[in-house]
C-alpha cells in the first residue's frame, strides 16, 4: 500500500518497507548521539552501508538531540545518509516534541544544503526511544509539511514505515492533515 500527497512542489509518500533499500538521494538514520551505530534502524543502516559508514561517522564528532549530520551512503542505493538524533521519550520531558520536530526539520535542512531532491525517513524515536506513534506521527508530518510549504528543491519525502501499525497511524494522521490544510492534497 502506498499513500501519496502533495504540498507545493513536494510529494509526500507513505510506504511499508525497508529503509536500507530505498533509491532516494538520501535516507535518514534514526541515530543515537554517538553516530556509531546501534540497534533497530541505526544498526540496519550501518550493516547495509558497510564498515566505511562507521569509519566516516567516527569523524563527525557525534550529534546533539534534535540535530542532524550527513555522511556518504557507501553500499546503500542512497548516495547519502542523514543521521538524525531524536529524543528518548518521557512524559515528564516538555521538550520532547520540540526536539523530535527539530530532528525532522534539521534533516530536511541538511538535505537542502547538500542539494538532495529525494529523502526517505523512518519514524524517528518510535522504536527503542519509546516515542508513542500516535504522538510522533503528527509531529513528523506537520514538520515536513511546514518545511515543504516554503521554497525547497526537495521534491520527494518518503516515510518508510516498518510495520502495518506504523503505516496505519501515519496514514490516518496524513488523512487528518489533508482535511485541515488547504495546501496539502492527495495525488
C-alpha positions in Angstrom: 0.0 0.0 0.0 1.3 3.4 -1.0 -0.2 6.7 0.0 0.8 9.9 -1.8 0.0 13.6 -1.2 1.5 16.8 -2.5 2.3 20.1 -0.8 3.7 22.8 -3.1 6.2 21.1 -5.3 6.9 18.2 -2.9 5.4 14.8 -2.9 4.9 13.0 0.4 4.7 9.2 0.3 3.9 6.7 3.0 5.0 3.1 2.4 5.8 0.0 4.4 9.3 -1.4 3.8 13.0 -1.5 4.5 14.7 1.9 4.6 18.0 0.4 3.6 16.6 -0.5 0.2 15.3 3.0 -0.8 16.6 4.5 -4.0 16.2 8.1 -2.8 19.1 10.5 -2.9 19.3 10.2 0.9 17.9 8.1 3.7 17.6 9.3 7.3 19.1 7.3 10.1 17.3 7.4 13.4 20.7 7.6 15.1 22.0 7.9 18.7 24.1 10.8 19.6 27.4 8.9 19.2 26.6 8.3 15.5 28.5 5.0 15.8 25.6 2.6 15.2 23.2 0.8 17.5 20.1 -1.3 17.2 16.9 -1.0 15.1 17.1 1.3 12.0 20.5 2.5 13.1 22.1 -0.9 13.2 20.4 -2.0 9.9 21.7 1.1 8.1 25.2 0.6 9.4 25.2 -3.1 8.4 23.8 -2.4 4.9 26.2 0.5 4.2 29.3 -1.4 5.3 32.2 -0.6 7.6 33.0 2.6 5.7 30.0 4.3 7.2 31.2 3.7 10.7 34.7 4.9 9.7 33.1 8.2 8.5 30.7 8.7 11.4 33.7 8.4 13.8 35.0 11.6 12.3 31.7 13.6 12.7 32.1 14.2 16.5 28.7 12.9 17.5 25.4 14.8 17.2 23.1 16.6 19.6 19.5 15.5 20.1 17.3 17.4 17.7 20.1 17.9 15.2 21.3 16.0 12.1 24.6 15.3 10.2 25.3 13.8 6.8 27.6 11.1 5.5 28.0 9.1 2.3 25.8 6.1 1.7 28.5 3.7 0.7 26.9 0.3 -0.1 23.4 1.6 0.0 21.3 2.7 -3.0 21.0 6.1 -1.4 24.0 8.4 -2.0 23.8 9.9 1.5 22.7 9.0 5.0 21.4 11.9 7.1 21.9 10.9 10.8 19.1 12.5 12.9 19.0 12.2 16.7 15.6 12.1 18.1 14.7 12.4 21.8 14.2 9.5 24.2 10.5 9.8 25.1 9.5 10.7 28.6 6.1 12.1 29.6 7.9 14.4 32.0 10.1 16.0 29.3 8.4 19.1 28.0 11.0 19.5 25.2 10.5 16.0 23.6 8.0 17.2 20.9 10.2 20.2 20.1 13.3 18.0 19.8 11.5 15.5 17.6 10.3 18.2 15.2 13.8 19.6 15.2 15.3 16.3 14.2 13.0 16.1 11.1 13.5 19.8 10.2 17.3 19.6 10.6 17.3 16.5 8.4 15.5 18.4 5.7 17.7 21.5 6.1 20.9 19.3 5.8 19.4 17.7 2.8 18.7 21.0 1.2 22.2 22.3 1.9 23.5 19.2 0.1 21.2 19.6 -3.0 19.2 16.5 -2.2 15.9 16.1 -4.1 14.5 12.9 -2.6 14.7 11.7 1.0 13.4 8.7 2.9 12.6 8.9 6.6 11.9 6.2 9.2 9.6 7.0 12.1 12.3 8.7 14.4 12.3 7.9 18.1 9.4 5.5 18.0 11.4 2.3 18.4 13.9 1.9 21.3 13.5 5.5 22.2 9.8 4.8 23.1 8.0 7.8 21.5 4.4 6.7 21.0 3.5 6.5 17.3 0.2 8.4 17.9 2.1 11.4 19.2 5.1 11.1 16.9 3.3 10.9 13.5 1.5 14.3 13.8 4.8 16.0 14.7 6.7 14.3 11.8 4.1 15.0 9.2 3.3 18.6 10.3 7.1 19.4 10.4 7.7 18.1 6.9 4.6 19.8 5.5 5.6 23.1 7.1 9.1 22.7 5.6 7.7 21.8 2.1 5.4 24.8 2.2 8.4 27.0 1.6 10.9 27.1 -1.2 12.9 23.8 -1.4 14.5 21.6 -4.0 13.4 18.5 -2.1 10.7 17.1 -4.5 10.1 13.8 -2.7 9.8 12.9 1.0 9.0 9.3 1.7 8.2 7.8 5.1 9.4 4.1 5.1 7.5 2.5 7.9 8.5 -0.8 9.4 5.1 -2.5 10.1 1.3 -2.3 9.5 0.6 -0.4 12.7 3.1 2.4 11.9 1.8 2.7 8.4 -1.8 2.8 9.7 -1.0 5.6 12.2 0.9 7.7 9.6 -1.9 7.1 7.0 -4.6 8.3 9.4 -2.5 11.2 10.5 -1.9 12.3 6.9 -5.7 12.0 6.2 -6.4 14.3 9.1 -3.8 16.8 7.9 -5.3 16.8 4.3 -8.6 17.7 6.0 -7.0 20.5 8.0 -4.7 22.1 5.4 -5.7 23.7 2.2 -2.2 23.4 0.8 -2.0 19.6 1.1 -3.8 17.3 -1.3 -3.8 13.6 -2.2 -2.4 12.6 -5.5 
